[in-house]
Amino acid sequence: MLFLLNDTVLDLGVPADTLARTGGPSPIVARLMEGVRAGQAAVFAAGGFHNVNSELALRVAAEIAVTSAANAALFVRPERARSAAQVAVRLVSAPLTTLAALQRRQEALGVDPAHINAAVWNLARATGPA
């Protein structure tokens, strides 16, 4: 399964297997809010997922994928955030064709936040709440 975490497309394989491999809870007891809170804490502490251990990023993405219909998550830390709870979160279900195209572009050219914003996050905003 492909999952967009902020500006990086991750290949989770089977999300439940990835969740177990990365030290997450069993898919039976996994909770969406726990994945969201782990993502908020990581972004608050590190400033972004690029500064976070890749296993933690995979675990956050896998927990969200296992517990929701979302295949994309955006975490944004406001400059004045004083706690992880103030990190804004947006979850969407992006078309698989879009994620596959972004993954190919990422592999060929590297991460391109502006392109990802145009392809997923700006489009999600235009179509309403996710």
C-alpha positions as semicolon CSV with decimal commas, in nm:
position;residue;x (nm);y (nm);z (nm)
1;M;0,000;0,000;0,000
2;L;0,127;0,346;-0,086
3;F;0,089;0,615;0,180
4;L;0,175;0,983;0,151
5;L;0,321;1,114;0,477
6;N;0,357;1,492;0,444
7;D;0,572;1,513;0,129
8;T;0,704;1,158;0,100
9;V;0,535;0,855;-0,054
10;L;0,600;0,544;0,156
11;D;0,543;0,187;0,046
12;L;0,388;0,020;0,350
13;G;0,345;-0,319;0,187
14;V;0,077;-0,475;0,403
15;P;0,008;-0,203;0,662
16;A;-0,069;-0,451;0,943
17;D;0,265;-0,627;0,884
18;T;0,450;-0,296;0,876
19;L;0,279;-0,187;1,196
20;A;0,393;-0,506;1,371
21;R;0,747;-0,487;1,228
22;T;0,795;-0,129;1,345
23;G;0,685;-0,194;1,702
24;G;0,331;-0,066;1,674
25;P;0,031;-0,224;1,841
26;S;-0,153;-0,522;1,704
27;P;-0,390;-0,415;1,425
28;I;-0,673;-0,548;1,642
29;V;-0,605;-0,290;1,914
30;A;-0,460;-0,010;1,697
31;R;-0,642;0,322;1,725
32;L;-0,646;0,609;1,477
33;M;-0,590;0,872;1,745
34;E;-0,283;0,689;1,873
35;G;-0,127;0,704;1,527
36;V;-0,221;1,069;1,494
37;R;-0,081;1,152;1,839
38;A;0,245;0,970;1,760
39;G;0,275;1,172;1,440
40;Q;0,202;1,497;1,621
41;A;0,463;1,417;1,886
42;A;0,724;1,328;1,624
43;V;0,667;1,645;1,421
44;F;0,656;1,863;1,733
45;A;0,985;1,721;1,864
46;A;1,173;1,699;1,536
47;G;1,014;1,972;1,325
48;G;0,918;1,728;1,050
49;F;0,930;1,366;0,940
50;H;1,260;1,419;0,757
51;N;1,422;1,448;1,100
52;V;1,246;1,143;1,243
53;N;1,361;0,781;1,247
54;S;1,222;0,617;0,931
55;E;1,075;0,330;1,136
56;L;0,868;0,578;1,337
57;A;0,739;0,742;1,019
58;L;0,643;0,400;0,882
59;R;0,468;0,310;1,211
60;V;0,267;0,633;1,212
61;A;0,162;0,581;0,849
62;A;0,080;0,213;0,905
63;E;-0,130;0,282;1,216
64;I;-0,330;0,548;1,032
65;A;-0,374;0,317;0,731
66;V;-0,485;0,020;0,944
67;T;-0,741;0,224;1,136
68;S;-0,890;0,448;0,867
69;A;-0,959;0,488;0,497
70;A;-0,684;0,751;0,470
71;N;-0,377;0,690;0,258
72;A;-0,229;1,035;0,310
73;A;-0,154;1,237;0,622
74;L;-0,024;1,590;0,659
75;F;0,121;1,709;0,990
76;V;0,208;2,079;1,022
77;R;0,370;2,237;1,326
78;P;0,274;2,603;1,365
79;E;0,566;2,827;1,462
80;R;0,408;2,909;1,795
81;A;0,308;2,555;1,887
82;R;0,372;2,486;2,254
83;S;0,269;2,122;2,256
84;A;0,232;1,827;2,023
85;A;-0,147;1,865;2,042
86;Q;-0,113;2,192;1,849
87;V;0,039;2,017;1,546
88;A;-0,231;2,035;1,278
89;V;-0,331;1,710;1,107
90;R;-0,510;1,643;0,781
91;L;-0,605;1,295;0,659
92;V;-0,730;1,219;0,309
93;S;-0,786;0,929;0,077
94;A;-0,595;1,017;-0,239
95;P;-0,639;0,826;-0,565
96;L;-0,394;0,537;-0,596
97;T;-0,299;0,658;-0,944
98;T;-0,193;0,992;-0,794
99;L;0,019;0,826;-0,525
100;A;0,181;0,595;-0,780
101;A;0,266;0,890;-1,005
102;L;0,410;1,079;-0,707
103;Q;0,617;0,777;-0,608
104;R;0,761;0,746;-0,959
105;R;0,845;1,117;-0,962
106;Q;0,997;1,089;-0,613
107;E;1,220;0,801;-0,725
108;A;1,331;0,987;-1,038
109;L;1,367;1,342;-0,908
110;G;1,349;1,324;-0,529
111;V;1,088;1,473;-0,298
112;D;0,913;1,776;-0,445
113;P;0,685;1,936;-0,182
114;A;0,540;2,192;-0,425
115;H;0,434;1,920;-0,668
116;I;0,285;1,711;-0,388
117;N;0,094;2,012;-0,253
118;A;-0,055;2,071;-0,598
119;A;-0,137;1,703;-0,658
120;V;-0,283;1,613;-0,318
121;W;-0,309;1,874;-0,045
122;N;-0,435;2,172;-0,246
123;L;-0,678;1,945;-0,434
124;A;-0,805;1,800;-0,105
125;R;-0,868;2,151;0,026
126;A;-1,060;2,241;-0,290
127;T;-1,287;1,937;-0,262
128;G;-1,379;1,988;0,102
129;P;-1,294;1,836;0,440
130;A;-1,132;1,496;0,451
